[in-house]
Amino acid sequence: GAAAKAEALIKELDFHAALLAADADAAAYADLQRSWKDASMSPEEKSTIEATALQVPVSLVEMCLKYINAIHEFLPACNPNITSDAKVGIHMLAGAARAAYQTALVNSPPEE
């Protein structure tokens, strides 16, 4: 029943992966800042850093969408008295996705 679906949802919402993504984003941005200042950096290294700095937040947007969809699919099995809690999770994930999207915009390499 609902308890089994809730347990499955908990397993699907990999909070450890989300925390690792936040750490990866911080590291990618630090490298990106370094690429802006280090004139001795090779074009290849700079390109790799830029690609990573873009890929990390885009991956986070995709993760948020996956988690939102999982919660949405769980809602019909959810106790009606706590659906608002599940919906708050959707809103929080949507906010995280929007933040990651804005990060991707900032981290996008400038057109030359």
WOQUI-V149989 format. One line per field, one symbol per residue. psi: psi as a letter, one per 20 degrees, with the letter a starting at -180 (. if undefined). burial: # if it has 16 or more other C-alpha atoms within 10 Angstrom, else .. Layout:
psi: ???
burial: ???
//
This chain:
psi: bhghhgghgghhnnhghghhhgghggghhghgghhhhniipqhggggggggghhhghghhghgggghghggghhghiqphijhhgghggghghgghggghghghghipqqp.
burial: .....#..#...#.......##.##..##.##..#..........#..#############.###.##.##..##..#....#..#..##..##.###.##.##..#.#...
//
